[in-house]
């Protein structure tokens, strides 16, 4: 196993045990989205769960951005725009969301 595999295992274990940390859930979601289409729904669900834990702090801007990027990459601009707007509302300097 490489370091990425070990990190993914640790995050999966932590979130699977009910650890309610928005950053871990965002990381899990981003990782699942990176794996490919067979994991897209689970990745989006993880990002949405992260937003139920934290949707209003500057750190949540990264989660909103990840969700918006997924939507944009998958030809859903109507869903991407509000996610990017939420990222910018929380962090006006969030360069990737601009």
N, C-alpha and C positions, 0 to 999 in steps of 0.2 A: 504494500500500500504506500502511496505517496502522501505527502503532506496535505494535499487538497482532499484526498480521500479520508484521511484521519480527521481533518477539520469538519468535513461534511458529516462524518459519523458522530462527532461530538455535538454538533449543532442539532442533528436529528435526534440524538439521545436527550439533549436538554429540552427541546421543545416537546418531545414525546412524553417526557415526565411531567409536563404541565408547567414548565418554567415560563412565566408570562413576562418576557422581556421583548419589547418591540424591536430592538436592534437585532436580536437573534432571529426573530420571525422574519424580519426584512432580509437578513442574510440567507436564511433558509429559502425564502421565496426567490431571491435572485439566483441562488445556486440551482434550484429546480428549473427555473426558466432557461438557464444556460445549458442544461442537459439536453433539452430538445422537446419537440412537440408532445411526446407521450407524457411529459411532466408539466405541461403548461397550466392545466387547470389547478393542480396541486400548488404550483408556484404562485398563481394569482390568488388562490385561497389563503396562502401564507402571508402574502403582502396585505391582503384585506384584513386578516387577523391582526397583523402588526398595527394597522391603522385603527382597529378597535381599541388597542392598548394605548396608542399615542397618535393622535391625528392633528395636534395643534402646536407642537413645539418645533423649533427650527430643525431638529434632527428628523422629524417626520417628513420634512421636505424631500429627503432622499428616498423615502418610501413612496411618496406621491410620484416622484420622478421615475422610479423603477416601474411603477404601475403604468404611468403614461408612456414610457418607452416601449413596454410590452404592447400596449394598445396600438401605438404608432407603427411598430414593426410588423404588426399583424393586421394592418389595414383597417383600423378602427379609429379614425381621427376624431370622430364625434365623442369617443370616450377618452381619447388622449388629451384633448384640449382642456377639459376641466381638471384632470389630474395634474397637468403642467401648471395650470393657473393656481391650483392649491399649493403646489411646491413654491411657486413664486410669491404667493401671499404670505407664506411662512418664512421665506428667505428670499428677499428681493435680489440678492446677489447670487442666487443659485444659477450659475452660468449655464450648465447643461440644459436647464428647463427653459431657457430663453429662446 
